[in-house]
Amino acid sequence: MTDSMLVQPFCVLFGGNPNDRTCGYPTAVVIYYVIIIFLNTHIITNIFIAQVIDKVTFGLLNENAMVTPKHLHHYQELWGNPEFDPR
């Protein structure tokens, strides 16, 4: 980013042609990089979270374990029953 922000006298004009230069546009460069970093971090973060949720959901639904979500739900209902646990 700092290389793209070079201005006179640190950049070179080739042959006096304003289109042939190594100078940058400091304001535009900052805006560009902030937008790129912001969008990329949000997209990558969302993809990562979606993958984690997908793997956890798939694992719970297709698991051959002794304790399943059905057992956990039954356990929660049992302990929520005031006859079983009045406090």
C-alpha positions as CSV (number, residue, x, y, z in Angstrom):
1,M,0.0,0.0,0.0
2,T,2.8,2.4,0.8
3,D,4.4,1.8,-2.6
4,S,1.2,2.9,-4.3
5,M,1.0,6.1,-2.2
6,L,4.3,7.6,-3.5
7,V,4.2,11.2,-4.5
8,Q,6.7,13.8,-5.8
9,P,9.7,13.9,-5.2
10,F,9.8,10.2,-4.4
11,C,8.3,9.0,-7.7
12,V,9.7,9.2,-11.2
13,L,8.1,10.8,-14.3
14,F,9.4,9.1,-17.5
15,G,10.0,11.5,-20.3
16,G,7.7,14.2,-18.9
17,N,4.6,12.2,-20.0
18,P,2.0,12.3,-17.1
19,N,0.7,8.8,-18.1
20,D,4.2,7.3,-17.8
21,R,4.9,7.6,-14.1
22,T,5.5,5.7,-10.9
23,C,3.5,8.1,-8.7
24,G,0.5,6.9,-6.9
25,Y,-2.8,8.4,-5.7
26,P,-2.7,8.4,-1.8
27,T,-6.4,9.0,-1.1
28,A,-7.6,6.5,-3.7
29,V,-5.1,3.9,-2.5
30,V,-6.3,4.1,1.1
31,I,-9.9,3.9,0.1
32,Y,-9.2,0.9,-2.2
33,Y,-7.3,-1.1,0.3
34,V,-9.7,-0.4,3.1
35,I,-12.6,-1.6,1.0
36,I,-10.7,-4.7,-0.2
37,I,-9.6,-5.7,3.3
38,F,-13.1,-5.1,4.7
39,L,-14.9,-7.1,2.0
40,N,-12.4,-10.0,2.1
41,T,-12.4,-10.4,5.9
42,H,-16.2,-10.4,6.0
43,I,-16.5,-12.9,3.1
44,I,-13.8,-15.2,4.5
45,T,-15.2,-15.0,8.0
46,N,-18.7,-15.9,6.8
47,I,-17.5,-18.8,4.7
48,F,-15.5,-20.1,7.7
49,I,-18.5,-19.8,10.1
50,A,-20.8,-21.5,7.5
51,Q,-18.4,-24.4,7.2
52,V,-18.2,-24.9,11.0
53,I,-22.0,-24.7,11.4
54,D,-22.4,-27.2,8.5
55,K,-20.0,-29.7,9.9
56,V,-21.5,-29.5,13.4
57,T,-25.1,-29.8,12.1
58,F,-24.1,-32.7,9.8
59,G,-22.3,-34.4,12.6
60,L,-25.2,-34.2,15.0
61,L,-27.8,-35.4,12.5
62,N,-25.8,-38.3,11.1
63,E,-24.0,-39.4,14.2
64,N,-24.1,-43.1,15.4
65,A,-23.4,-42.2,19.0
66,M,-25.0,-43.6,22.1
67,V,-26.3,-40.1,23.1
68,T,-28.2,-38.4,20.4
69,P,-30.0,-35.0,20.3
70,K,-33.2,-37.0,21.1
71,H,-31.7,-38.2,24.3
72,L,-30.5,-34.7,25.2
73,H,-34.0,-33.3,24.6
74,H,-35.6,-36.0,26.8
75,Y,-33.0,-35.2,29.5
76,Q,-33.9,-31.5,29.4
77,E,-37.6,-32.2,29.6
78,L,-37.1,-34.6,32.5
79,W,-35.1,-32.1,34.6
80,G,-37.5,-29.3,33.7
81,N,-40.4,-31.3,35.2
82,P,-41.4,-29.8,38.6
83,E,-42.4,-33.3,40.0
84,F,-38.9,-34.6,39.4
85,D,-36.9,-31.5,40.6
86,P,-39.1,-28.9,42.4
87,R,-36.3,-26.4,42.8
